[in-house]
Amino acid sequence: MRGDDGADGRPTLLDHARTLRRRHGPGPWPGFGDPLPDAHADGTRLVFGGGGEDALLRRTPDGDGAGPPTGVELADHIERLLPATAPGPSGDELGDLHDHLATCSPIEVADELSAEIRRRGLPRDGLRRLGRRLAEHGTHRAPVKIGLVLLGLGGDSRDRELLLLLGTLDELTLYAAVALHRSQPDGDRAVHVLARQVAGWGRIQAVRTLRDTTDPAIRAWLLREGFRNAIMDEYLAHLAATTGDLRSALSQPHVETALLNGCGGILAALADGEAGPAPGLADYADAVTVLHRYAGLAQTGTPGIGMLRDLISITMFFRHPPRELPWAPADIERLTARYEGLLHEPRWKALVLDHLDEPGRPDFHLALRPAEVLHLNPTARLLAHLETGPSLLDPAWGHALHHSRRHTAHILDLAERRLATTPRPERDHALLLFAHFLRRHPGHGRPLLRSALTTGTPEARRTALATLDGWPADTLTQEAADHLRAARTPQPDTSDDTRP
């Protein structure tokens, strides 16, 4: 990053975002905006979906000895640059800062850095200039994230477009959302715009920034669709129910379809999330009242696969409560009976069978779990669907392998033929998934495993090796045994992509 362009001609993250916007519009973007220009291409490092690493891990980045800089050390470096004249630090000075920041873990230092900058009273205009230069010209995600932190401390309405654009990369959404919230006169509204442009971890992080909003339009959006994301709805269901005040919304005489569907999705996610990473149904103070109200609305509402799936999740919660529920026994008994009765209504079987009678429809897989719960046998319809050649990322493949074991060979033969015409990166992802699926099917799917081992990503290769390692020895071909033997042999080159 010497001068106004990316370092040594490398593409900037901003250029990457602009390219995605030209190709795909305002977002969400395919693959959450990944891979970023600084992504490790050699597969020597575990890769998360955009923003996943900051959400799930606290890490020390790769370094060469001294360890990553602290927030105080970064504040020292930044303070030394701010007295520069209005254009800001020189290209060389900025390049040195960029390279220094590339060794830090922004999620680890952002709070300390922000507190230190406030304590020192560093000038807002200088922070803004420096933040923009890092955000606009950074070729590594860490300096860009720190640039966004600085814009949160010194930015203003002039930075709105830049923050929204960079924030549409899920990897950067957390930092952009906080910066928008702090720097814009309508912080909640600005973050709301960003939240609608992202779908994965970015959606989760942006919505969490709206936890204390009192904006009626945003609260209504949270209840209808804001909690939905591509990772797990469980992460946002409790926030949506409480911040959006689901109980009050349902108390109105008329509840429109969008709110009814959102309510079902929230309750289902809370029920499914009891053993997960976020508050569950038993943690929701208004659960009993809302569950009764939803049951009444669902009984008279228009049936759909989405509603049925939500009812199944809620009913399974009462059949197998994950812990002692903090509700009155009479309430538990009434709710259990009510949801069991709803689930046994004859309208649901007809709905599922009608859905499954259309092989090839993109949402075909949504009726598979309901079919199992309602004791319908979807095997023939499922195989007919797979014959239509759906994407190898279609969940129907995994369901078929798990529930139709008598047809494993046929299913895998269809998958192998589909793989031959599947383009990257879908092919790479599919090989990873099937390498995982095949752990339960020793001796089957050897061509898929061979592809994962020879042409798949490093992660797919590692997964395929783990699958073969778990198979009985008598199911291994000589080729598979050779792959395992090579993987177990210590390699002098530490960059070998088979290491975990």
C-alpha positions as CSV (number, residue, x, y, z in Angstrom):
1,M,0.0,0.0,0.0
2,R,2.6,2.5,-1.1
3,G,0.7,5.5,-2.5
4,D,-2.9,5.6,-3.6
5,D,-3.2,2.1,-5.1
6,G,-3.1,-1.3,-3.4
7,A,0.1,-2.6,-2.1
8,D,2.4,-3.9,-4.9
9,G,-0.5,-3.8,-7.4
10,R,-2.6,-6.1,-5.3
11,P,-6.4,-5.5,-5.5
12,T,-8.1,-3.6,-2.7
13,L,-11.1,-4.9,-0.8
14,L,-13.0,-1.8,-2.0
15,D,-12.3,-2.7,-5.6
16,H,-13.5,-6.2,-4.9
17,A,-16.7,-4.8,-3.3
18,R,-17.3,-2.5,-6.3
19,T,-16.9,-5.4,-8.7
20,L,-19.5,-7.5,-6.8
21,R,-21.9,-4.5,-6.8
22,R,-21.6,-4.1,-10.5
23,R,-22.2,-7.8,-11.1
24,H,-24.8,-8.6,-8.5
25,G,-26.4,-5.3,-7.4
26,P,-26.6,-4.0,-3.8
27,G,-26.5,-7.4,-2.0
28,P,-26.6,-9.9,-0.5
29,W,-23.8,-11.2,-2.7
30,P,-23.0,-14.8,-3.7
31,G,-20.8,-16.5,-1.2
32,F,-21.1,-13.6,1.3
33,G,-18.7,-11.7,-0.9
34,D,-15.9,-14.4,-0.5
35,P,-13.2,-15.1,-1.4
36,L,-11.7,-11.7,-0.6
37,P,-8.5,-10.7,-2.5
38,D,-6.3,-11.5,0.5
39,A,-7.7,-15.0,1.0
40,H,-5.1,-17.8,1.5
41,A,-5.1,-19.7,-1.8
42,D,-2.9,-22.5,-0.6
43,G,-5.4,-24.0,1.9
44,T,-3.0,-23.9,4.8
45,R,-5.4,-22.0,7.0
46,L,-8.9,-22.9,8.1
47,V,-11.4,-20.9,6.1
48,F,-14.7,-19.6,7.5
49,G,-17.6,-18.0,5.8
50,G,-17.5,-14.2,5.6
51,G,-17.4,-12.9,9.2
52,G,-17.4,-16.3,10.8
53,E,-13.9,-16.1,12.2
54,D,-14.6,-12.9,14.1
55,A,-18.0,-14.3,15.3
56,L,-16.7,-17.7,16.5
57,L,-13.0,-17.4,17.3
58,R,-10.6,-15.3,19.2
59,R,-7.3,-15.8,17.4
60,T,-3.7,-14.7,17.2
61,P,-2.9,-14.1,13.6
62,D,0.1,-15.5,11.8
63,G,3.2,-13.7,12.8
64,D,7.0,-14.2,12.9
65,G,7.8,-13.9,16.6
66,A,7.0,-10.8,18.5
67,G,3.2,-11.3,18.6
68,P,0.5,-9.1,17.3
69,P,0.3,-5.4,18.4
70,T,-2.0,-4.4,21.2
71,G,-4.6,-1.6,21.1
72,V,-2.3,0.7,23.0
73,E,0.5,0.1,20.6
74,L,-1.7,0.7,17.6
75,A,-3.0,3.9,19.2
76,D,0.7,5.0,19.6
77,H,1.4,4.4,15.9
78,I,-1.8,6.2,14.8
79,E,-1.2,9.1,17.1
80,R,2.3,9.6,15.6
81,L,0.7,9.9,12.1
82,L,-2.1,12.3,12.9
83,P,-0.1,15.6,13.2
84,A,0.7,15.3,9.5
85,T,-0.7,18.0,7.2
86,A,-4.2,17.8,5.9
87,P,-3.6,15.2,3.1
88,G,-2.5,12.8,5.9
89,P,0.6,10.5,6.1
90,S,2.8,9.8,3.2
91,G,2.4,6.6,1.1
92,D,5.4,5.0,2.9
93,E,4.1,5.9,6.3
94,L,0.7,4.6,5.4
95,G,2.2,1.5,4.0
96,D,4.1,0.8,7.2
97,L,0.9,1.3,9.2
98,H,-1.0,-1.0,6.8
99,D,1.6,-3.8,7.1
100,H,1.7,-3.3,10.9
101,L,-2.1,-3.6,11.1
102,A,-2.0,-6.7,8.9
103,T,-0.4,-8.6,11.8
104,C,-3.1,-7.7,14.3
105,S,-6.5,-9.4,15.1
106,P,-9.0,-6.5,14.8
107,I,-11.6,-8.4,16.9
108,E,-9.1,-8.6,19.7
109,V,-7.9,-5.0,19.7
110,A,-10.9,-2.9,18.4
111,D,-12.4,-2.2,21.8
112,E,-9.1,-1.4,23.5
113,L,-8.0,0.8,20.5
114,S,-11.3,2.7,20.5
115,A,-11.1,3.3,24.3
116,E,-7.5,4.5,24.0
117,I,-8.2,6.9,21.1
118,R,-11.1,8.4,23.1
119,R,-8.9,8.7,26.2
120,R,-6.3,10.6,24.2
121,G,-8.8,12.8,22.5
122,L,-7.3,12.3,19.1
123,P,-8.7,14.7,16.5
124,R,-11.8,13.4,14.7
125,D,-10.9,14.9,11.3
126,G,-7.5,13.2,11.4
127,L,-9.1,9.9,12.4
128,R,-11.5,10.2,9.6
129,R,-8.8,10.9,6.9
130,L,-6.7,8.0,8.1
131,G,-9.7,5.7,8.4
132,R,-10.8,6.4,4.9
133,R,-7.4,5.8,3.4
134,L,-7.1,2.4,5.1
135,A,-10.7,1.5,4.2
136,E,-10.3,2.6,0.5
137,H,-6.8,1.4,-0.2
138,G,-6.3,-1.6,2.1
139,T,-5.4,-4.9,0.5
140,H,-5.7,-7.0,3.6
141,R,-8.8,-7.4,5.7
142,A,-7.2,-6.4,9.1
143,P,-6.1,-2.9,8.0
144,V,-9.5,-2.3,6.4
145,K,-11.3,-3.3,9.6
146,I,-9.2,-1.0,11.6
147,G,-10.0,1.7,9.1
148,L,-13.7,1.1,9.7
149,V,-13.1,1.3,13.4
150,L,-11.5,4.8,12.9
151,L,-14.4,5.9,10.8
152,G,-16.7,4.9,13.6
153,L,-14.7,7.3,15.8
154,G,-14.2,10.2,13.4
155,G,-16.6,9.6,10.5
156,D,-19.7,11.5,9.5
157,S,-22.5,11.4,6.9
158,R,-20.0,11.7,4.1
159,D,-18.8,8.2,4.8
160,R,-22.2,6.5,4.6
161,E,-21.9,5.1,1.1
162,L,-18.4,3.8,1.7
163,L,-19.4,2.0,4.9
164,L,-22.5,0.5,3.3
165,L,-20.5,-0.8,0.3
166,L,-17.7,-2.3,2.3
167,G,-20.1,-3.6,4.9
168,T,-21.9,-5.7,2.3
169,L,-18.9,-8.0,2.4
170,D,-20.0,-10.2,5.4
171,E,-16.4,-10.3,6.6
172,L,-16.5,-6.5,7.2
173,T,-20.2,-6.1,8.2
174,L,-19.5,-6.1,12.0
175,Y,-17.1,-3.2,11.7
176,A,-19.1,-1.2,9.2
177,A,-22.3,-1.7,11.3
178,V,-20.7,-0.3,14.4
179,A,-19.2,2.6,12.4
180,L,-22.5,3.4,10.8
181,H,-24.3,3.3,14.2
182,R,-21.7,5.7,15.7
183,S,-21.1,8.1,12.9
184,Q,-24.5,8.5,11.2
185,P,-27.2,10.9,12.4
186,D,-29.8,8.1,11.8
187,G,-27.6,5.2,13.1
188,D,-30.4,2.6,13.4
189,R,-31.8,3.3,10.0
190,A,-28.3,3.2,8.4
191,V,-27.6,-0.2,10.0
192,H,-31.0,-1.4,8.9
193,V,-30.1,-0.7,5.3
194,L,-26.9,-2.6,5.7
195,A,-28.6,-5.6,7.5
196,R,-30.9,-6.0,4.5
197,Q,-27.8,-6.2,2.1
198,V,-26.2,-9.2,3.9
199,A,-27.4,-12.7,4.6
200,G,-24.8,-14.7,6.7
201,W,-22.7,-13.6,9.7
202,G,-23.1,-10.1,8.4
203,R,-26.8,-10.2,8.9
204,I,-26.3,-11.6,12.4
205,Q,-23.8,-8.9,13.4
206,A,-25.8,-6.1,11.9
207,V,-29.0,-7.1,13.6
208,R,-27.2,-7.5,16.9
209,T,-26.2,-3.8,16.5
210,L,-30.0,-3.0,16.4
211,R,-30.7,-4.7,19.8
212,D,-31.8,-1.5,21.4
213,T,-33.7,0.1,18.5
214,T,-37.1,1.7,19.2
215,D,-37.8,2.4,15.5
216,P,-41.2,0.9,14.8
217,A,-40.4,0.1,11.2
218,I,-37.2,-1.8,12.1
219,R,-38.9,-3.6,14.9
220,A,-41.6,-4.7,12.5
221,W,-38.9,-5.9,10.0
222,L,-37.2,-7.9,12.8
223,L,-40.4,-9.9,13.4
224,R,-41.1,-10.6,9.8
225,E,-37.8,-11.3,8.2
226,G,-34.9,-9.6,10.0
227,F,-34.1,-12.7,12.1
228,R,-33.7,-14.9,9.1
229,N,-30.1,-15.6,8.0
230,A,-28.0,-18.1,6.1
231,I,-26.2,-19.4,9.2
232,M,-28.8,-20.2,11.9
233,D,-32.0,-18.3,12.6
234,E,-31.5,-19.3,16.2
235,Y,-28.8,-16.6,16.6
236,L,-31.4,-13.8,16.1
237,A,-34.7,-15.3,17.1
238,H,-34.7,-14.2,20.8
239,L,-33.4,-10.7,19.9
240,A,-36.2,-10.4,17.3
241,A,-38.9,-11.6,19.7
242,T,-37.8,-9.2,22.5
243,T,-36.6,-6.1,20.6
244,G,-39.5,-6.4,18.1
245,D,-42.0,-7.1,21.0
246,L,-43.6,-10.1,19.4
247,R,-46.2,-10.4,22.2
248,S,-47.6,-6.9,21.5
249,A,-47.5,-7.4,17.7
250,L,-49.6,-10.6,18.1
251,S,-52.1,-8.9,20.4
252,Q,-53.6,-7.0,17.5
253,P,-57.0,-8.2,16.2
254,H,-55.6,-8.8,12.7
255,V,-52.3,-10.5,12.2
256,E,-51.2,-10.5,8.5
257,T,-49.5,-13.4,6.8
258,A,-46.0,-12.0,7.0
259,L,-46.2,-11.5,10.7
260,L,-47.8,-15.0,11.2
261,N,-45.0,-16.6,9.2
262,G,-42.3,-14.6,11.0
263,C,-43.8,-15.6,14.4
264,G,-43.7,-19.3,13.4
265,G,-40.1,-19.0,12.3
266,I,-39.1,-17.2,15.5
267,L,-40.8,-19.8,17.7
268,A,-39.4,-22.7,15.7
269,A,-35.8,-21.2,15.9
270,L,-36.2,-20.7,19.7
271,A,-37.4,-24.3,20.0
272,D,-34.5,-25.6,17.8
273,G,-32.0,-23.4,19.6
274,E,-32.5,-24.8,23.1
275,A,-29.2,-26.8,22.8
276,G,-27.5,-24.2,20.6
277,P,-25.5,-21.1,20.9
278,A,-28.3,-18.6,21.7
279,P,-31.2,-18.2,24.1
280,G,-34.0,-20.7,23.5
281,L,-37.7,-21.0,24.0
282,A,-37.4,-21.5,27.8
283,D,-35.5,-18.2,28.0
284,Y,-38.2,-16.2,26.4
285,A,-40.3,-14.5,29.0
286,D,-43.4,-14.2,26.8
287,A,-43.2,-17.8,25.4
288,V,-46.4,-19.2,27.0
289,T,-48.6,-16.3,25.8
290,V,-47.1,-16.2,22.4
291,L,-47.3,-20.0,21.9
292,H,-51.0,-20.0,22.7
293,R,-51.7,-17.1,20.4
294,Y,-49.7,-18.6,17.5
295,A,-51.5,-22.0,17.9
296,G,-54.8,-20.2,17.5
297,L,-53.6,-18.3,14.5
298,A,-52.1,-21.4,12.8
299,Q,-55.3,-23.4,13.3
300,T,-57.2,-20.9,11.1
301,G,-54.3,-19.8,8.9
302,T,-53.6,-20.8,5.3
303,P,-51.5,-24.0,5.5
304,G,-48.1,-24.1,4.0
305,I,-44.9,-26.1,4.2
306,G,-43.2,-23.4,6.2
307,M,-45.9,-23.3,8.8
308,L,-45.8,-27.1,9.0
309,R,-42.1,-27.1,9.5
310,D,-42.4,-24.6,12.3
311,L,-45.2,-26.6,14.0
312,I,-43.0,-29.7,13.9
313,S,-40.1,-27.9,15.6
314,I,-42.4,-26.6,18.3
315,T,-44.1,-29.9,18.8
316,M,-40.8,-31.8,19.0
317,F,-39.7,-29.3,21.7
318,F,-42.6,-30.4,23.9
319,R,-42.1,-34.0,23.1
320,H,-38.5,-33.9,24.1
321,P,-37.9,-30.8,26.3
322,P,-34.2,-30.2,26.6
323,R,-34.4,-29.2,30.2
324,E,-36.9,-28.6,33.0
325,L,-39.2,-25.9,31.7
326,P,-39.8,-22.8,33.9
327,W,-43.5,-22.8,33.2
328,A,-46.5,-24.0,35.2
329,P,-47.3,-27.7,34.6
330,A,-50.8,-26.8,33.5
331,D,-49.4,-24.6,30.7
332,I,-47.0,-27.2,29.5
333,E,-49.8,-29.8,29.4
334,R,-52.2,-27.5,27.5
335,L,-49.5,-26.4,25.0
336,T,-48.3,-30.0,24.4
337,A,-51.9,-31.2,23.7
338,R,-52.6,-28.2,21.5
339,Y,-49.6,-28.6,19.3
340,E,-50.0,-32.3,19.0
341,G,-53.5,-31.8,17.9
342,L,-52.4,-29.2,15.3
343,L,-49.8,-31.5,13.9
344,H,-52.2,-34.4,13.5
345,E,-54.7,-32.5,11.4
346,P,-55.3,-34.3,8.1
347,R,-54.6,-31.2,6.0
348,W,-50.9,-31.6,6.5
349,K,-50.5,-35.0,4.8
350,A,-52.2,-33.8,1.7
351,L,-50.1,-30.7,1.7
352,V,-46.8,-32.7,1.9
353,L,-47.8,-35.2,-0.8
354,D,-48.8,-32.4,-3.1
355,H,-45.5,-30.7,-2.6
356,L,-43.5,-33.9,-3.2
357,D,-45.5,-34.7,-6.4
358,E,-43.5,-32.0,-8.2
359,P,-40.0,-33.3,-8.6
360,G,-37.5,-30.7,-9.7
361,R,-39.0,-27.8,-7.8
362,P,-36.2,-25.8,-6.0
363,D,-37.9,-26.1,-2.6
364,F,-38.6,-29.8,-2.9
365,H,-36.4,-30.6,0.0
366,L,-38.5,-28.6,2.4
367,A,-41.2,-31.3,2.5
368,L,-38.8,-34.2,3.3
369,R,-38.6,-33.8,7.1
370,P,-42.4,-33.3,7.4
371,A,-42.9,-36.4,5.3
372,E,-40.8,-38.4,7.8
373,V,-42.5,-36.9,10.9
374,L,-46.0,-37.6,9.4
375,H,-44.9,-41.2,8.6
376,L,-45.2,-40.8,4.9
377,N,-42.7,-42.6,2.7
378,P,-41.1,-40.1,0.3
379,T,-38.5,-42.4,-1.2
380,A,-40.0,-42.9,-4.7
381,R,-40.7,-39.1,-5.0
382,L,-37.2,-38.3,-3.6
383,L,-35.5,-40.5,-6.2
384,A,-37.6,-39.0,-8.9
385,H,-36.4,-35.6,-7.8
386,L,-32.7,-36.6,-7.8
387,E,-33.2,-37.9,-11.3
388,T,-34.0,-34.4,-12.5
389,G,-30.4,-33.4,-11.7
390,P,-30.7,-30.8,-8.9
391,S,-27.6,-29.0,-7.7
392,L,-25.3,-31.2,-5.7
393,L,-25.8,-28.6,-2.9
394,D,-29.5,-29.4,-2.8
395,P,-30.2,-30.8,0.8
396,A,-32.2,-33.6,-0.9
397,W,-28.9,-35.5,-1.5
398,G,-28.0,-35.6,2.1
399,H,-31.5,-36.6,3.1
400,A,-31.6,-39.4,0.5
401,L,-28.2,-40.8,1.7
402,H,-29.3,-40.7,5.3
403,H,-32.9,-42.1,4.9
404,S,-32.7,-44.3,1.8
405,R,-29.9,-46.7,2.5
406,R,-31.2,-49.4,0.2
407,H,-30.7,-47.0,-2.7
408,T,-27.3,-45.7,-1.7
409,A,-25.5,-47.0,-4.8
410,H,-28.1,-45.5,-7.2
411,I,-28.0,-42.2,-5.4
412,L,-24.2,-42.0,-5.6
413,D,-24.3,-43.0,-9.2
414,L,-26.6,-40.0,-9.9
415,A,-24.3,-37.7,-7.9
416,E,-21.2,-38.9,-9.8
417,R,-22.9,-38.1,-13.1
418,R,-24.0,-34.7,-11.9
419,L,-20.5,-33.9,-10.7
420,A,-19.2,-34.2,-14.2
421,T,-21.2,-31.2,-15.3
422,T,-21.0,-29.2,-12.1
423,P,-18.9,-26.0,-12.4
424,R,-16.7,-24.6,-9.7
425,P,-17.0,-23.4,-7.0
426,E,-20.2,-25.5,-6.5
427,R,-18.2,-28.6,-7.4
428,D,-15.6,-27.9,-4.7
429,H,-18.3,-27.4,-2.1
430,A,-20.2,-30.5,-3.2
431,L,-17.0,-32.7,-2.9
432,L,-16.6,-31.5,0.6
433,L,-20.2,-32.3,1.5
434,F,-20.1,-35.8,-0.1
435,A,-16.8,-36.6,1.5
436,H,-18.6,-35.9,4.8
437,F,-21.8,-37.8,3.9
438,L,-19.8,-40.9,2.9
439,R,-18.5,-41.5,6.4
440,R,-21.7,-43.4,7.1
441,H,-21.4,-45.5,3.9
442,P,-18.2,-47.5,4.0
443,G,-17.2,-48.9,0.6
444,H,-19.5,-46.6,-1.4
445,G,-18.9,-43.5,-3.4
446,R,-15.2,-44.2,-4.2
447,P,-15.2,-42.1,-7.4
448,L,-16.5,-39.1,-5.4
449,L,-13.8,-39.6,-2.7
450,R,-11.1,-40.0,-5.4
451,S,-12.2,-36.6,-6.9
452,A,-12.1,-35.0,-3.4
453,L,-8.6,-36.4,-2.9
454,T,-7.2,-35.5,-6.3
455,T,-9.1,-32.4,-7.5
456,G,-10.9,-31.1,-4.4
457,T,-10.0,-28.3,-2.1
458,P,-7.5,-29.0,0.8
459,E,-10.5,-29.0,3.1
460,A,-12.3,-31.6,0.9
461,R,-9.1,-33.7,0.8
462,R,-8.8,-33.6,4.6
463,T,-12.4,-34.6,5.0
464,A,-12.1,-37.5,2.5
465,L,-9.0,-38.7,4.3
466,A,-10.9,-38.6,7.6
467,T,-13.7,-40.6,6.0
468,L,-11.4,-43.3,4.7
469,D,-9.7,-43.4,8.0
470,G,-13.0,-44.3,9.6
471,W,-13.9,-47.0,7.2
472,P,-13.2,-50.7,8.0
473,A,-9.9,-51.9,6.4
474,D,-11.7,-54.4,4.2
475,T,-13.6,-51.7,2.4
476,L,-10.5,-49.8,1.3
477,T,-9.0,-50.1,-2.1
478,Q,-5.3,-50.2,-2.6
479,E,-5.4,-46.6,-3.9
480,A,-7.3,-45.5,-0.8
481,A,-4.9,-47.2,1.5
482,D,-2.0,-45.5,-0.3
483,H,-3.6,-42.1,0.2
484,L,-4.0,-42.8,4.0
485,R,-0.5,-44.1,4.3
486,A,0.9,-40.9,2.6
487,A,-1.2,-38.7,4.8
488,R,0.1,-40.4,8.0
489,T,3.7,-40.1,6.9
490,P,5.4,-37.1,8.4
491,Q,6.2,-34.5,5.7
492,P,9.2,-32.2,5.9
493,D,7.3,-29.4,4.2
494,T,5.2,-27.8,6.8
495,S,3.0,-26.1,4.2
496,D,1.6,-29.5,3.1
497,D,-2.2,-29.0,2.7
498,T,-3.1,-32.2,4.5
499,R,-2.3,-30.9,7.9
500,P,-5.2,-29.9,10.1
